[in-house]
């Protein structure tokens, strides 16, 4: 009987879709990460036609070893993520394997966390929490400008986006609820995707939201922005996009938020910039080396840096939708039907 491999418990709703799909389901029942051996062993089973995997650099990483282990009948690898930097898509396609992912359904949740990190970083929330937890509050000599940060409501703020897709748009909509309405922000963005009618799209967006939206080079974004938000794909052209040079060009009062992938921002350069006061603060949902991040990591220790453990898409409704899309991509692929969302490179 044809089988579908699912590397993590996907919850009751997606499990009930799996139970009626006509494929035998091999599922790792726990939330714990399966061993690499467990994944590779099942991939080799010639009846496994689809593999639903997670975004993980561990047992689910789709590299040469993973693809070599796949039996020749495997038709689809479906990832529980919009990002696919853990998958060698070209190599999979070359073996006739389609790759599915989960775009769209998580844009709101990730935008919520991104906007939250912007506010937390500007308003020094990490420092405030550390002050309370260390018992330092009673010792803090209060004065009008103690524990203050830059104002999101300042007139004519500049918000820079590295990557300007669905999640960036949703983030901007949220931030506009906080920014100055009589002197609204300007938006600069860097994007490798340019549609034919891009100028019109930017003009429509500007009109709809009452802000100026313009494509810019990264140097201008670094120099002009009060808030820099990283929401681009990770690929060779975006690795270390935010490096020493970028950070030195940023305003000392500016903040950086990364909700994309850790390696887009160079961690050593960021730690140094935060330490030297080259930028005001940083908010990170992602960090190079995750999840193996020690409490002694310089970015974790920095009081002007909020680090959270890759929680962007983590609200219950969003994860249910991701699980459903992930298993439907797997089922469709196994049956030789169109995927609901296929990665095209
Ligand atoms: C998930 C993500 O937390 O979708 C992505 O690309 O990074 C996050 O939404 C992660 O993929 C869970 O597998």
Boltz pocket constraint, residues with backbone or C-beta under 6 A from the ligand:
constraints:
  - pocket:
      binder: B
      contacts: [[A, 54], [A, 55], [A, 56], [A, 80], [A, 81], [A, 82], [A, 83], [A, 84], [A, 102], [A, 106], [A, 260], [A, 310], [A, 311], [A, 312], [A, 313], [A, 314]]
      max_distance: 6.0
